[in-house]
Amino acid sequence: MSTATIHPTAIIGPRTELGENVTVGPYAIIEGDVFIDSGTQIGAHVYIDHYTRIGKNCRISPFAALGTPPQDKKYKGEKTEVIIGDENVIREYVTVHRGTVDGRGKTQIGNQNMLMAYCHVAHDCQLGNGVVMANVATLAGHVTIGDFVTIYGLAAIQQFVRVGAYSMLGGKSAVVQDIPPYVIAAGDRAKLFGLNIIGLKRHDFSNEVIAALKKAYQIVIRSHLTIQEAIIRVEKEVPSFPELTNFLEFIKTSQRGVPRR
């Protein structure tokens, strides 16, 4: 039998499953097919809708709304999901919408992310691990965010955009193209401003890897070569590392293009 602690004013649907030591605060509403794993704290007035899965030791602050239907005119009530991993911090008034059948069918958030107040994660978005979204950062539908990305306040990311791992987006950025991994981007429309060197060092990237990425960045982003020419030159001239392969592969597979000089 679950040892969940539920405030008497909370409303819990009959198909909701709560793990060990889950706490549910005053006036929270959890309805439909919902699973919340052990140790997670649900704050006052939180609303969790159908087909939502929340992992272990998450902290959901008051007035967050998770698993509500997508803001998509084509959505007709199909069974789609929100899946949230472990040890996430979701602050006040955050909204996370479930997926669409025309998309991935699920909106997914990894582990150890922080979504600050008023952030929005739209349908079919995919967030990795260790992502920080500062206040009022907004993701449109089908956006993909890599691991350890930092998105500063009021940034807005257009649908289907990808943001590569370990990158950083400045406040009030409007992002309409893919942002490669390991870089800093900012502005309306977002431009690239070099490697996220401080972030890479904080995550223990070696000096050799950073030097290789820096040279590749100059060739691919700052030169007047075509993308194809630049990638061939990097593959010939720059020492190979897995991180460099990730950088080049991201650019090769971009459908929306990346900002360049």
Secondary structure as UniProt FT lines:
FT   STRAND          5..6
FT   TURN            8..9
FT   STRAND          11..12
FT   TURN            14..15
FT   STRAND          17..18
FT   TURN            20..21
FT   STRAND          23..24
FT   TURN            26..27
FT   STRAND          29..30
FT   STRAND          34..36
FT   TURN            38..39
FT   STRAND          41..42
FT   TURN            44..45
FT   STRAND          47..48
FT   STRAND          52..54
FT   TURN            56..57
FT   STRAND          59..60
FT   TURN            62..63
FT   STRAND          65..68
FT   TURN            73..74
FT   STRAND          81..84
FT   STRAND          89..90
FT   TURN            92..93
FT   STRAND          95..97
FT   TURN            101..104
FT   STRAND          106..109
FT   STRAND          114..115
FT   TURN            117..118
FT   STRAND          120..121
FT   TURN            123..124
FT   STRAND          126..127
FT   STRAND          132..133
FT   TURN            135..136
FT   STRAND          138..139
FT   TURN            141..142
FT   STRAND          144..145
FT   TURN            147..148
FT   STRAND          150..151
FT   TURN            153..154
FT   STRAND          156..157
FT   TURN            159..160
FT   STRAND          162..163
FT   TURN            165..166
FT   STRAND          168..169
FT   TURN            171..172
FT   STRAND          174..175
FT   TURN            181..182
FT   STRAND          183..186
FT   TURN            189..190
FT   STRAND          191..195
FT   HELIX           197..202
FT   TURN            203..204
FT   HELIX           207..217
FT   HELIX           218..222
FT   HELIX           227..237
FT   HELIX           242..252
//
